Amino acid sequence: MKNTLLSLFALTAALSVQPVVAQDAQELFKSKPCAACHSIDTKLVGPALKDVAAKNAGVPEAVDTLANHIKNGTQGNWGPIPMPANPVTDDEAKTLATWVLSLK
């Protein structure tokens, strides 16, 4: 009985943290230059973040690849306009990449 309650408590705690993590990632997104060129649902200068998530769904190592693109910039993945490097740490880039890939 104790093990069942402990497992149930751990699961409840993990599920309650998820919205906070997503909210923190969205606040991080808004605090960086990302929002100047990207929105969640609509293409601006760069693709909509939901389109990025859809394109990378099921792609192995997508989090690491996207984090690298966020931090160091990239060109040619979504057309001729380059995405510049962003002033983020490795951890921030990974947080943003994980959040973007979670968007549906």
C-alpha positions as YAML, in Angstrom:
chain: A
units: angstrom
residues:
- id: 1
  name: MET
  ca: [0.00, 0.00, 0.00]
- id: 2
  name: LYS
  ca: [2.82, 2.39, 0.89]
- id: 3
  name: ASN
  ca: [4.53, 1.76, -2.45]
- id: 4
  name: THR
  ca: [1.31, 2.43, -4.34]
- id: 5
  name: LEU
  ca: [0.71, 5.69, -2.49]
- id: 6
  name: LEU
  ca: [4.31, 6.76, -2.97]
- id: 7
  name: SER
  ca: [4.13, 6.02, -6.70]
- id: 8
  name: LEU
  ca: [0.83, 7.87, -6.98]
- id: 9
  name: PHE
  ca: [2.27, 10.86, -5.14]
- id: 10
  name: ALA
  ca: [5.36, 10.93, -7.37]
- id: 11
  name: LEU
  ca: [3.23, 10.75, -10.51]
- id: 12
  name: THR
  ca: [0.96, 13.55, -9.30]
- id: 13
  name: ALA
  ca: [3.97, 15.73, -8.47]
- id: 14
  name: ALA
  ca: [5.54, 15.13, -11.88]
- id: 15
  name: LEU
  ca: [2.32, 15.98, -13.71]
- id: 16
  name: SER
  ca: [1.81, 19.16, -11.73]
- id: 17
  name: VAL
  ca: [5.30, 20.42, -12.60]
- id: 18
  name: GLN
  ca: [4.84, 20.10, -16.38]
- id: 19
  name: PRO
  ca: [2.71, 23.26, -16.86]
- id: 20
  name: VAL
  ca: [5.19, 25.28, -14.79]
- id: 21
  name: VAL
  ca: [8.10, 24.08, -16.96]
- id: 22
  name: ALA
  ca: [6.19, 25.00, -20.14]
- id: 23
  name: GLN
  ca: [5.28, 28.39, -18.69]
- id: 24
  name: ASP
  ca: [8.92, 29.02, -17.74]
- id: 25
  name: ALA
  ca: [10.05, 28.07, -21.25]
- id: 26
  name: GLN
  ca: [7.49, 30.37, -22.82]
- id: 27
  name: GLU
  ca: [8.67, 33.23, -20.59]
- id: 28
  name: LEU
  ca: [12.26, 32.45, -21.62]
- id: 29
  name: PHE
  ca: [11.15, 32.57, -25.28]
- id: 30
  name: LYS
  ca: [9.56, 35.97, -24.74]
- id: 31
  name: SER
  ca: [12.67, 37.31, -22.98]
- id: 32
  name: LYS
  ca: [15.00, 36.45, -25.86]
- id: 33
  name: PRO
  ca: [15.14, 37.83, -29.43]
- id: 34
  name: CYS
  ca: [13.27, 34.72, -30.67]
- id: 35
  name: ALA
  ca: [9.88, 36.43, -30.49]
- id: 36
  name: ALA
  ca: [10.97, 39.11, -32.96]
- id: 37
  name: CYS
  ca: [10.93, 36.55, -35.79]
- id: 38
  name: HIS
  ca: [8.82, 33.64, -34.51]
- id: 39
  name: SER
  ca: [5.37, 33.13, -33.07]
- id: 40
  name: ILE
  ca: [3.77, 29.95, -31.84]
- id: 41
  name: ASP
  ca: [1.03, 29.66, -34.47]
- id: 42
  name: THR
  ca: [1.89, 32.03, -37.33]
- id: 43
  name: LYS
  ca: [4.83, 32.39, -39.69]
- id: 44
  name: LEU
  ca: [6.54, 35.76, -39.27]
- id: 45
  name: VAL
  ca: [10.10, 36.18, -40.53]
- id: 46
  name: GLY
  ca: [10.79, 32.62, -39.43]
- id: 47
  name: PRO
  ca: [8.46, 29.64, -39.28]
- id: 48
  name: ALA
  ca: [5.74, 29.20, -36.68]
- id: 49
  name: LEU
  ca: [7.08, 27.20, -33.75]
- id: 50
  name: LYS
  ca: [4.31, 24.62, -34.18]
- id: 51
  name: ASP
  ca: [5.56, 24.08, -37.75]
- id: 52
  name: VAL
  ca: [9.08, 23.52, -36.40]
- id: 53
  name: ALA
  ca: [7.68, 20.97, -33.96]
- id: 54
  name: ALA
  ca: [5.73, 19.19, -36.70]
- id: 55
  name: LYS
  ca: [8.73, 19.07, -39.05]
- id: 56
  name: ASN
  ca: [10.92, 17.58, -36.32]
- id: 57
  name: ALA
  ca: [8.39, 15.15, -34.81]
- id: 58
  name: GLY
  ca: [10.02, 11.76, -34.44]
- id: 59
  name: VAL
  ca: [13.42, 12.99, -35.63]
- id: 60
  name: PRO
  ca: [16.22, 11.45, -33.56]
- id: 61
  name: GLU
  ca: [18.29, 14.00, -31.62]
- id: 62
  name: ALA
  ca: [15.94, 16.82, -32.67]
- id: 63
  name: VAL
  ca: [16.32, 18.53, -29.29]
- id: 64
  name: ASP
  ca: [20.10, 18.73, -29.64]
- id: 65
  name: THR
  ca: [19.93, 19.85, -33.27]
- id: 66
  name: LEU
  ca: [17.35, 22.54, -32.57]
- id: 67
  name: ALA
  ca: [19.22, 23.72, -29.47]
- id: 68
  name: ASN
  ca: [22.34, 24.10, -31.62]
- id: 69
  name: HIS
  ca: [20.36, 26.09, -34.22]
- id: 70
  name: ILE
  ca: [18.92, 28.34, -31.51]
- id: 71
  name: LYS
  ca: [22.30, 29.05, -29.96]
- id: 72
  name: ASN
  ca: [24.51, 29.23, -33.06]
- id: 73
  name: GLY
  ca: [22.08, 30.19, -35.82]
- id: 74
  name: THR
  ca: [21.40, 28.37, -39.07]
- id: 75
  name: GLN
  ca: [20.51, 28.98, -42.68]
- id: 76
  name: GLY
  ca: [18.62, 27.11, -45.37]
- id: 77
  name: ASN
  ca: [16.31, 24.97, -43.24]
- id: 78
  name: TRP
  ca: [13.26, 27.17, -43.87]
- id: 79
  name: GLY
  ca: [14.32, 29.24, -46.87]
- id: 80
  name: PRO
  ca: [16.99, 31.79, -47.67]
- id: 81
  name: ILE
  ca: [16.63, 34.04, -44.61]
- id: 82
  name: PRO
  ca: [19.26, 33.08, -42.02]
- id: 83
  name: MET
  ca: [18.47, 32.65, -38.37]
- id: 84
  name: PRO
  ca: [21.12, 34.49, -36.37]
- id: 85
  name: ALA
  ca: [22.81, 33.11, -33.28]
- id: 86
  name: ASN
  ca: [20.97, 33.92, -30.07]
- id: 87
  name: PRO
  ca: [22.38, 35.04, -26.72]
- id: 88
  name: VAL
  ca: [21.40, 31.90, -24.79]
- id: 89
  name: THR
  ca: [23.28, 29.42, -22.65]
- id: 90
  name: ASP
  ca: [23.44, 25.76, -23.58]
- id: 91
  name: ASP
  ca: [20.80, 25.01, -20.92]
- id: 92
  name: GLU
  ca: [18.50, 27.79, -22.16]
- id: 93
  name: ALA
  ca: [18.85, 26.57, -25.75]
- id: 94
  name: LYS
  ca: [17.96, 23.04, -24.69]
- id: 95
  name: THR
  ca: [14.99, 24.30, -22.63]
- id: 96
  name: LEU
  ca: [13.71, 26.30, -25.60]
- id: 97
  name: ALA
  ca: [14.23, 23.40, -28.02]
- id: 98
  name: THR
  ca: [12.40, 20.96, -25.75]
- id: 99
  name: TRP
  ca: [9.52, 23.41, -25.36]
- id: 100
  name: VAL
  ca: [9.27, 24.11, -29.10]
- id: 101
  name: LEU
  ca: [9.22, 20.41, -29.88]
- id: 102
  name: SER
  ca: [6.42, 19.87, -27.35]
- id: 103
  name: LEU
  ca: [4.07, 22.28, -29.16]
- id: 104
  name: LYS
  ca: [1.20, 20.68, -31.05]
...
